[in-house]
């Protein structure tokens, strides 16, 4: 007897009219919510935009309600240099927010920041190494040759 594979996919409920998010951003939110819930990514960074925090929070709550994911939470962070500009995303476990804040607060070198962020945002080890090889190490060697 063959068993049917049961997918744990929920049919999204219709969303109320968004306050600030575009259709594209809502789509990215939905994908990020699934990445955290179904794929086990620790934290997902969706996008950044200018917005009133209350309106952005309302839209993010609505995205979560639409997906029916009760264990997933959203986060927003204001950019230090740009007033009114916020990054936002989703997470499941509180330690991931603490880890993200630690990475951004700490005075880490580019190499250490790259691999820590790669792990935190759920990238495969090979992808992290590829990024380091292409983006981080070439910059280090250019700096070394300028001395």
DRENNU-30892 format. One record per residue: residue in one letter; residue number from 1; z, y, x of N, C-alpha, C in turn. Coordinates in steps of 0.05 Angstrom, whole numbers, padded with zeros to 5 digits, always signed. Example, Ala and Ser with C-alpha at 12.3 -4.5 7.8 and 13.67 -1.06 7.14 Angstrom:
BEGIN
R  rest   nr    n.pz    n.py    n.px   ca.pz   ca.py   ca.px    c.pz    c.py    c.px
R     A    1  +00156  -00114  +00264  +00156  -00090  +00246  +00156  -00066  +00264
R     S    2  +00142  -00045  +00257  +00143  -00021  +00273  +00157  +00001  +00258
END
This chain:
BEGIN
R  rest   nr    n.pz    n.py    n.px   ca.pz   ca.py   ca.px    c.pz    c.py    c.px
R     X    1  +00000  -00024  +00017  +00000  +00000  +00000  +00000  +00025  +00018
R     X    2  -00018  +00043  +00012  -00020  +00068  +00028  -00002  +00089  +00016
R     X    3  +00012  +00103  +00034  +00030  +00124  +00025  +00014  +00151  +00027
R     X    4  +00020  +00168  +00009  +00008  +00194  +00010  +00027  +00212  +00026
R     X    5  +00015  +00228  +00043  +00030  +00247  +00058  +00037  +00270  +00040
R     X    6  +00062  +00276  +00037  +00072  +00297  +00020  +00075  +00322  +00036
R     X    7  +00060  +00343  +00030  +00063  +00368  +00044  +00084  +00385  +00031
R     X    8  +00099  +00398  +00047  +00121  +00415  +00038  +00111  +00444  +00035
R     X    9  +00088  +00447  +00023  +00077  +00474  +00020  +00083  +00484  -00008
R     X   10  +00093  +00508  -00009  +00100  +00520  -00035  +00077  +00538  -00043
R     X   11  +00071  +00538  -00068  +00051  +00556  -00078  +00063  +00584  -00080
R     X   12  +00050  +00603  -00067  +00062  +00630  -00068  +00062  +00642  -00096
R     X   13  +00084  +00656  -00102  +00086  +00670  -00127  +00071  +00697  -00124
R     X   14  +00060  +00708  -00145  +00047  +00734  -00142  +00067  +00755  -00133
R     X   15  +00057  +00772  -00116  +00074  +00794  -00106  +00071  +00818  -00124
R     X   16  +00093  +00834  -00125  +00090  +00860  -00138  +00074  +00878  -00119
R     X   17  +00066  +00901  -00129  +00049  +00919  -00114  +00064  +00928  -00089
R     X   18  +00052  +00924  -00065  +00065  +00932  -00040  +00069  +00963  -00038
R     X   19  +00090  +00970  -00024  +00096  +00999  -00020  +00081  +01010  +00004
R     X   20  +00082  +00995  +00026  +00069  +01005  +00051  +00051  +00985  +00065
R     X   21  +00056  +00959  +00061  +00040  +00939  +00075  +00012  +00936  +00064
R     X   22  -00007  +00932  +00081  -00035  +00927  +00073  -00038  +00897  +00066
R     X   23  -00060  +00890  +00054  -00066  +00861  +00049  -00066  +00845  +00075
R     X   24  -00077  +00857  +00096  -00078  +00843  +00122  -00050  +00838  +00132
R     X   25  -00033  +00858  +00131  -00005  +00855  +00140  +00010  +00835  +00123
R     X   26  +00005  +00835  +00098  +00019  +00815  +00080  +00010  +00787  +00088
R     X   27  -00016  +00784  +00093  -00026  +00758  +00102  -00013  +00749  +00128
R     X   28  -00010  +00767  +00147  +00004  +00761  +00172  +00033  +00754  +00167
R     X   29  +00046  +00768  +00148  +00074  +00762  +00141  +00076  +00733  +00131
R     X   30  +00058  +00726  +00113  +00059  +00699  +00101  +00055  +00678  +00123
R     X   31  +00037  +00683  +00141  +00032  +00664  +00163  +00057  +00662  +00181
R     X   32  +00069  +00685  +00187  +00093  +00685  +00204  +00116  +00671  +00191
R     X   33  +00119  +00675  +00165  +00141  +00661  +00151  +00137  +00631  +00153
R     X   34  +00113  +00622  +00149  +00107  +00593  +00152  +00111  +00583  +00180
R     X   35  +00103  +00600  +00200  +00107  +00592  +00228  +00137  +00588  +00234
R     X   36  +00154  +00604  +00223  +00183  +00601  +00228  +00194  +00578  +00213
R     X   37  +00187  +00576  +00187  +00198  +00554  +00170  +00186  +00527  +00176
R     X   38  +00160  +00525  +00177  +00147  +00499  +00179  +00141  +00490  +00208
R     X   39  +00135  +00509  +00225  +00128  +00501  +00253  +00152  +00504  +00272
R     X   40  +00174  +00516  +00262  +00198  +00517  +00278  +00198  +00539  +00299
R     X   41  +00180  +00559  +00297  +00181  +00581  +00316  +00208  +00595  +00313
R     X   42  +00220  +00602  +00336  +00247  +00615  +00334  +00245  +00642  +00319
R     X   43  +00225  +00658  +00326  +00222  +00685  +00315  +00193  +00692  +00315
R     X   44  +00185  +00708  +00296  +00157  +00717  +00294  +00156  +00747  +00293
R     X   45  +00140  +00759  +00310  +00135  +00788  +00310  +00108  +00792  +00296
R     X   46  +00109  +00806  +00273  +00085  +00808  +00256  +00068  +00831  +00265
R     X   47  +00080  +00855  +00265  +00063  +00879  +00269  +00082  +00903  +00274
R     X   48  +00070  +00926  +00275  +00084  +00951  +00277  +00070  +00971  +00260
R     X   49  +00085  +00990  +00249  +00073  +01011  +00232  +00092  +01034  +00227
R     X   50  +00080  +01057  +00220  +00096  +01079  +00211  +00104  +01074  +00182
R     X   51  +00129  +01078  +00175  +00138  +01073  +00148  +00167  +01083  +00144
R     X   52  +00174  +01086  +00119  +00202  +01091  +00113  +00216  +01064  +00114
R     X   53  +00238  +01061  +00127  +00251  +01035  +00129  +00257  +01022  +00102
R     X   54  +00265  +01037  +00082  +00271  +01025  +00056  +00246  +01013  +00043
R     X   55  +00223  +01026  +00046  +00198  +01016  +00034  +00189  +00991  +00049
R     X   56  +00191  +00991  +00076  +00183  +00968  +00092  +00201  +00944  +00085
R     X   57  +00227  +00949  +00083  +00246  +00927  +00076  +00239  +00916  +00049
R     X   58  +00232  +00933  +00030  +00226  +00923  +00003  +00201  +00905  +00004
R     X   59  +00181  +00913  +00019  +00157  +00896  +00021  +00163  +00869  +00035
R     X   60  +00179  +00870  +00056  +00186  +00845  +00070  +00202  +00827  +00052
R     X   61  +00221  +00838  +00037  +00236  +00822  +00018  +00217  +00809  -00003
R     X   62  +00197  +00824  -00011  +00178  +00814  -00031  +00161  +00791  -00019
R     X   63  +00154  +00794  +00006  +00139  +00772  +00020  +00156  +00746  +00020
R     X   64  +00181  +00749  +00027  +00199  +00725  +00027  +00202  +00714  -00001
R     X   65  +00205  +00731  -00021  +00208  +00721  -00048  +00183  +00707  -00057
R     X   66  +00160  +00718  -00050  +00135  +00706  -00058  +00131  +00678  -00046
R     X   67  +00140  +00674  -00021  +00138  +00648  -00007  +00160  +00629  -00016
R     X   68  +00181  +00639  -00028  +00203  +00622  -00036  +00219  +00610  -00014
R     X   69  +00220  +00624  +00009  +00234  +00614  +00033  +00261  +00628  +00034
R     X   70  +00282  +00614  +00026  +00309  +00625  +00025  +00323  +00627  +00052
R     X   71  +00316  +00609  +00070  +00330  +00608  +00096  +00318  +00628  +00116
R     X   72  +00295  +00639  +00111  +00282  +00657  +00129  +00291  +00686  +00123
R     X   73  +00294  +00702  +00144  +00302  +00730  +00141  +00282  +00747  +00155
R     X   74  +00281  +00773  +00148  +00264  +00791  +00162  +00280  +00808  +00181
R     X   75  +00266  +00820  +00201  +00279  +00839  +00219  +00260  +00863  +00222
R     X   76  +00272  +00886  +00226  +00256  +00910  +00234  +00271  +00924  +00256
R     X   77  +00256  +00936  +00274  +00267  +00951  +00297  +00251  +00976  +00301
R     X   78  +00265  +00999  +00302  +00252  +01024  +00307  +00245  +01026  +00336
R     X   79  +00221  +01036  +00342  +00213  +01041  +00370  +00228  +01065  +00381
R     X   80  +00238  +01063  +00405  +00254  +01084  +00417  +00238  +01109  +00421
R     X   81  +00214  +01107  +00431  +00198  +01130  +00438  +00183  +01143  +00414
R     X   82  +00178  +01127  +00393  +00162  +01137  +00371  +00178  +01137  +00345
R     X   83  +00185  +01161  +00337  +00201  +01164  +00313  +00185  +01155  +00288
R     X   84  +00198  +01140  +00271  +00185  +01131  +00247  +00167  +01106  +00249
R     X   85  +00165  +01096  +00274  +00148  +01072  +00278  +00166  +01048  +00282
R     X   86  +00160  +01027  +00266  +00177  +01003  +00266  +00161  +00978  +00271
R     X   87  +00173  +00960  +00287  +00162  +00933  +00290  +00178  +00916  +00270
R     X   88  +00165  +00895  +00261  +00179  +00877  +00241  +00169  +00849  +00244
R     X   89  +00185  +00831  +00233  +00178  +00802  +00234  +00199  +00786  +00219
R     X   90  +00199  +00760  +00226  +00216  +00741  +00211  +00230  +00722  +00231
R     X   91  +00253  +00712  +00222  +00268  +00693  +00239  +00285  +00676  +00220
R     X   92  +00297  +00655  +00232  +00314  +00637  +00216  +00342  +00637  +00226
R     X   93  +00346  +00636  +00252  +00373  +00634  +00264  +00381  +00660  +00276
R     X   94  +00406  +00669  +00272  +00415  +00695  +00282  +00413  +00698  +00313
R     X   95  +00416  +00676  +00328  +00415  +00679  +00357  +00388  +00690  +00367
R     X   96  +00366  +00685  +00351  +00340  +00694  +00360  +00339  +00725  +00361
R     X   97  +00352  +00738  +00342  +00352  +00768  +00342  +00368  +00778  +00366
R     X   98  +00391  +00765  +00371  +00407  +00772  +00394  +00391  +00768  +00420
R     X   99  +00376  +00747  +00422  +00360  +00741  +00445  +00337  +00762  +00448
R     X  100  +00324  +00769  +00426  +00303  +00789  +00427  +00314  +00816  +00436
R     X  101  +00337  +00824  +00425  +00349  +00849  +00433  +00357  +00849  +00463
R     X  102  +00368  +00826  +00472  +00375  +00823  +00500  +00351  +00827  +00518
R     X  103  +00329  +00815  +00512  +00305  +00817  +00528  +00295  +00846  +00530
R     X  104  +00296  +00860  +00507  +00286  +00888  +00507  +00306  +00907  +00521
R     X  105  +00331  +00901  +00520  +00352  +00918  +00532  +00354  +00914  +00562
R     X  106  +00350  +00890  +00571  +00355  +00882  +00598  +00333  +00893  +00617
R     X  107  +00342  +00898  +00641  +00323  +00907  +00662  +00312  +00882  +00677
R     X  108  +00295  +00868  +00663  +00284  +00843  +00675  +00257  +00850  +00688
R     X  109  +00250  +00835  +00708  +00224  +00838  +00720  +00203  +00827  +00701
R     X  110  +00178  +00835  +00706  +00156  +00828  +00688  +00153  +00797  +00685
R     X  111  +00156  +00783  +00707  +00154  +00754  +00707  +00175  +00741  +00689
R     X  112  +00200  +00749  +00693  +00222  +00737  +00677  +00220  +00745  +00648
R     X  113  +00213  +00770  +00643  +00210  +00779  +00615  +00188  +00763  +00601
R     X  114  +00166  +00757  +00616  +00143  +00743  +00604  +00151  +00714  +00595
R     X  115  +00164  +00699  +00613  +00170  +00671  +00605  +00192  +00670  +00584
R     X  116  +00211  +00688  +00586  +00233  +00688  +00566  +00221  +00695  +00538
R     X  117  +00205  +00716  +00537  +00192  +00723  +00511  +00174  +00701  +00501
R     X  118  +00160  +00688  +00519  +00142  +00666  +00511  +00158  +00644  +00498
R     X  119  +00180  +00636  +00510  +00197  +00615  +00498  +00209  +00624  +00471
R     X  120  +00219  +00649  +00471  +00231  +00660  +00447  +00212  +00661  +00423
R     X  121  +00187  +00669  +00429  +00168  +00671  +00407  +00152  +00645  +00402
R     X  122  +00161  +00623  +00414  +00151  +00597  +00407  +00125  +00589  +00419
R     X  123  +00117  +00600  +00442  +00092  +00592  +00455  +00096  +00567  +00471
R     X  124  +00075  +00552  +00474  +00075  +00527  +00490  +00078  +00534  +00519
R     X  125  +00092  +00517  +00535  +00096  +00523  +00563  +00069  +00528  +00578
R     X  126  +00048  +00514  +00571  +00022  +00518  +00584  +00011  +00546  +00578
R     X  127  +00015  +00555  +00554  +00006  +00581  +00546  +00021  +00603  +00561
R     X  128  +00047  +00599  +00564  +00063  +00619  +00579  +00054  +00620  +00608
R     X  129  +00049  +00597  +00620  +00040  +00597  +00648  +00012  +00610  +00650
R     X  130  -00005  +00604  +00631  -00032  +00616  +00632  -00030  +00647  +00630
R     X  131  -00013  +00657  +00612  -00009  +00686  +00610  +00002  +00697  +00636
R     X  132  +00021  +00684  +00648  +00033  +00694  +00673  +00011  +00694  +00695
R     X  133  -00004  +00673  +00697  -00025  +00671  +00717  -00046  +00693  +00714
R     X  134  -00054  +00699  +00689  -00075  +00719  +00684  -00065  +00748  +00684
R     X  135  -00041  +00752  +00673  -00033  +00780  +00669  -00011  +00790  +00688
R     X  136  +00008  +00772  +00695  +00031  +00781  +00710  +00026  +00779  +00740
R     X  137  +00018  +00756  +00749  +00015  +00751  +00778  -00007  +00769  +00791
R     X  138  -00030  +00773  +00777  -00049  +00792  +00789  -00039  +00820  +00794
R     X  139  -00022  +00830  +00775  -00010  +00856  +00778  +00009  +00857  +00802
R     X  140  +00024  +00835  +00805  +00043  +00834  +00828  +00028  +00835  +00854
R     X  141  +00005  +00820  +00856  -00010  +00819  +00882  -00023  +00846  +00887
R     X  142  -00032  +00861  +00866  -00043  +00887  +00870  -00022  +00906  +00881
R     X  143  +00002  +00904  +00870  +00024  +00922  +00880  +00030  +00915  +00909
R     X  144  +00030  +00890  +00916  +00036  +00881  +00943  +00016  +00891  +00963
R     X  145  -00010  +00893  +00955  -00031  +00902  +00973  -00031  +00932  +00977
R     X  146  -00019  +00947  +00958  -00017  +00976  +00960  +00004  +00985  +00980
R     X  147  +00022  +00968  +00988  +00044  +00977  +01006  +00034  +00981  +01034
END
